[in-house]
Amino acid sequence: MTTQADPLRLDSMLCFAVYAAGHAFTRFYKPRLDALGITYPQYLVFMVLWEADGITVKALGDRLFLDSGTITPLVKRLEARGLLRRQRDDEDERQVRIFLTPEGRGLRAKALAVPLAVGEALGGEAADGDALRESLHLLRQRLDAAS
């Protein structure tokens, strides 16, 4: 799908537009997350835990589309900093659950500034951001289905 006559023009590639926007988000988020003392992947972990504290490592990885080889070291680093703790599940010891510490829960109030800054950068039009996010979710679903 392209709007240019030549489908191999860089500016006509949807994948490049998404890639470049991803880099712009990274540049935008970096100073804000540096102020919180966390990286973007760590921020995503907190986003999930603030919604569902006590989920399993596997569920966290599934929610973030990350494998255990990526999610486990990430969780261990946050545990070493005292922001969360891991605990074997009482009913199934093969499962490890992740719980926020009071410090990890407290980070949420500070992190509220991040999505507010994104909204401001987008011009404060929530509907535009919502529509774009929904389009990107649909794009990911369609690409996953076609894989």
C-alpha positions, 0 to 999 in steps of 0.5 A, a space after each residue: 500500500 503506497 501513495 507514491 508511484 515507486 513503492 521502493 521510495 523511502 518516503 512511500 514506506 509505511 514501515 519507515 514512517 512507523 520506524 521514524 515515529 518510533 525513534 521520535 518517541 524515543 527521543 521525546 521520552 528519554 529526558 522525561 524517563 531519565 528524570 524518573 530514573 527508568 528506561 522506556 522498557 522499564 516504563 512499560 513494565 510499570 505501566 502494566 504493573 500499575 494496571 495489574 500488580 501481581 501478574 506473572 512474568 509470563 503474562 507481563 511478557 505476553 502483554 509487552 510482546 517480549 520473550 522471557 529472555 528479555 523480560 527476566 533481566 529487566 525485572 531483575 534489574 528493577 527488583 535490585 533497585 527495590 522497585 518491585 519484587 518477585 515471588 513464586 506463585 503459591 498454587 503453582 511454583 513454576 510461575 513467578 509473580 511480580 509485585 510493586 514495592 511502595 517505591 514502585 507504586 510511588 513512581 506512578 504519581 511522578 510518571 503521570 507527567 509523561 503522558 501529559 507531555 505527549 498529549 501536549 506535544 500532540 497539540 492536546 487533541 486526545 481524539 487524534 491520539 486515540 485514532 492514531 493508537 487504534 490504527 496502529 493496534 489494527 496495523 499490528 494485528 493485521 501484520 501478526 495475522 499475515 505472518 
